[in-house]
Amino acid sequence: MRAALSLVMLLALPSAAAAADRPGVLATIGMIGDLAAGVAGECAAVSTLMGPGVDPHLYRATPADVRAMDRADLVLYLGLGLEGQLAEVLGRFAARKPVVAVGAALPQDELAAGDGVDPHVWMDPGLWRQTLPALAGALTGLTPDCAGPIAANAERIGAELDALDRWVADSIGALPEPARVLVTAHDAFGYYGRAYGLRLVAIQGLSTESEASVADIAGTARLVAEAGVPAVFVESTINPRTIQAMIAAARDLGHDLAVGGSLYSDAMGAEGTAEGTYIGMIHANTRAIVTALGGMPAPLPAELAGWAAHWGVTE
């Protein structure tokens, strides 16, 4: 599967002229862009609005974003309230080109709700793979002559995501049940925890639009200290100061916490790396979580051998 690229680059094209011959697809987030690029193959050029380290909850459209949407033949976004700041801009283009909310294709009864719908659906590969028919349909509508290759690509990627789902389940499942506690800065891992049996502790809620309070930090520190949790995690799109404050508060309670690593929550890793792909994002998160909580990840399944070989991933 290919990593989605930023607005200033196109996906692995032999030449700029070749790019001009293919329809342009713009995805708001990398998790959509990566799947769309894999499904499209050589039939469309896919770019991504929000790159590594960008928080989609807080993202506001720039004039360059508006121009990119104007140039695109198809715009893909999640919906579910994730890109709330972009809603007006997306609506402006929906009247004159396909603008597809990928999240609308997901079964409503599988969406987690609390203070609104949890938009972090990509955290469950088994749920996220259900966006593939919508992606394939949108891309086929854009390039009808590519219906065959698009369908084949979607089927292959679906098999990879099924294998990824099993691998995460096996890796988390090998942890002793008391160790299955995931502590993060904001509540982006609800679907991951639900799918794989992790107890979740987050200092902030679903969105990062508001700051965590002193009471939130103190309460989380107390809970973590009482449970004897060994490690907490920072996130690539969030300032680590909230986690650092919580670690200090736990230390005041006599409990030492390690930072188990940086997790990818609202954005993938750097372009051109394994973590810059959707599979790599979930793989890196799972390895970090399992290792920090005292376990060992399961061997990668055969269905992911091609992805692993391409990116030089050996375990």
FENVEN-V179371 format. One line per field, one symbol per residue. psi: psi as a letter, one per 30 degrees, with the letter a starting at -180 (. if undefined). Layout:
psi: ???
//
This chain:
psi: kkkkllfflljhkfleeeeffkkkkkkeleeeeeeeeeeebgfljklkekakgkjfefkkkleeeeeeeeekfkkkleaggeheffeeeeeefffglkjkjefffkkefgkkkcilkjfhfffjeeeefffeeeeeeeeeeeiefgeeeeeeeeeeeeeeeeeeeeeeeeeeffkkeffikjklelifgeeeeeeghkkkjkelaelgflkkleeeeeeeeeeeeefhkfklklkfgkkgeeeeeeeeeeefggkkkljflkljdglaakkglefgleeeeeeeeeeeeeefggakllkklefgeeeeeeggkf.
//
